[in-house]
Amino acid sequence: MTTEEFLDPTDSVAVPRRTAPRPASLDGTVVTLLDISKAKGDHLLDRIEELLRERTSPRAIVRRKKPTFARPAPEDLRRDIVGETDVLIEALAD
């Protein structure tokens, strides 16, 4: 039997992970889809948006995009998302 070692890829100075309660339903909510600017991430978000529209009745689906995946989202983008969003979906497709 071999022992495998797994390394945590997150930065040791990164902010602690936080969780938020999930809504019972997406009906009537504002859902923001955040494209982090990695290749083909928009294709995944296009499909998620399509499924959301087929299966739920959100009040709105908002699309946002980070300028680059290599940096955290700019403060103004984060502020806009927090101010307008009930549910955030951030996705990438590597």
Secondary structure, DSSP 8 states (H G I E B T S, - for coil): ---------S-TTS---------S--TT-EEEEEE-S-TTHHHHHHHHHHHHHHH---SEEEEEE-S-TTS---HHHHHHHHHH-SEEEEE---
